[in-house]
Amino acid sequence: MRQIQAQTMHSPTLDTVLMVEHTLQDAKGVIKIAVLKRRLPRKVMHQTLMRILDYLQESGKILITTKGVVWTYTPRDMMERLKKRGLEL
């Protein structure tokens, strides 16, 4: 009898997602995925990192372009301050 193993998809921990978020925020611009991997405080498997980046893009926090990844999220309190200073949205 031959057993078939079901592959389960690994889900990243919240700590790992937050670590990637903080590293992207600190980058202050476009960063290549290879550079992002080197800047992370601990190693993350490529597949796990890609899953995190997909999640962050779906949630509107980053953009993934041909040049790399860029943090785009602006917290609500910062948006309110920009509006008060006269920035039209």
C-alpha positions in Angstrom: 0.0 0.0 0.0 1.3 3.4 -0.9 0.6 6.3 1.4 0.1 9.8 0.1 1.2 12.6 2.3 -0.9 15.7 2.2 1.2 18.9 1.9 0.1 21.5 4.4 0.9 25.1 3.7 3.0 26.7 6.4 1.6 29.9 7.9 4.0 32.6 9.1 3.8 33.6 12.7 2.7 37.1 13.7 6.2 37.9 14.9 7.6 37.1 11.5 5.0 39.2 9.7 5.7 42.1 12.0 9.5 41.7 11.6 9.0 42.0 7.8 6.7 45.0 8.2 9.2 46.9 10.4 12.1 46.1 8.0 10.1 47.4 5.1 9.1 50.6 7.0 12.7 51.3 7.9 13.8 50.9 4.3 12.4 54.3 3.4 12.0 53.4 -0.3 12.1 50.6 -2.8 14.0 47.6 -1.7 14.7 44.4 -3.7 13.6 41.1 -2.2 17.1 39.8 -1.9 18.2 42.9 0.0 15.1 42.6 2.2 16.1 39.0 3.1 19.6 40.1 4.1 18.2 43.0 6.3 15.8 40.8 8.2 17.1 40.2 11.8 16.5 36.4 11.4 16.3 34.1 8.4 13.0 33.6 6.7 12.4 30.9 4.2 11.8 32.3 0.7 8.3 30.7 0.4 7.3 32.2 3.8 8.6 35.6 2.8 6.7 35.5 -0.4 3.5 34.6 1.4 4.0 37.5 3.8 4.6 39.9 0.9 1.4 38.6 -0.8 -0.6 39.3 2.4 0.9 42.8 2.8 0.1 43.7 -0.8 -3.5 42.4 -0.5 -3.9 44.4 2.7 -2.7 47.6 0.9 0.5 48.1 3.0 3.0 47.5 0.2 3.4 47.6 -3.5 5.5 44.9 -5.3 7.0 46.3 -8.5 9.6 45.2 -11.0 12.1 47.3 -9.1 11.3 45.8 -5.7 9.0 46.3 -2.7 7.9 49.6 -1.3 6.0 50.4 1.9 2.9 52.5 1.1 0.7 52.3 4.2 0.0 55.6 6.0 -1.5 55.3 9.5 -4.8 57.0 10.1 -3.5 59.5 12.6 -0.8 60.7 10.1 -3.5 61.0 7.5 -5.5 63.2 9.8 -2.5 65.5 10.5 -1.9 65.8 6.7 -5.5 66.7 6.1 -5.3 69.4 8.9 -2.3 70.9 7.3 -4.2 71.3 4.1 -3.3 68.3 2.0 -6.3 67.5 -0.3 -7.3 63.9 -0.4 
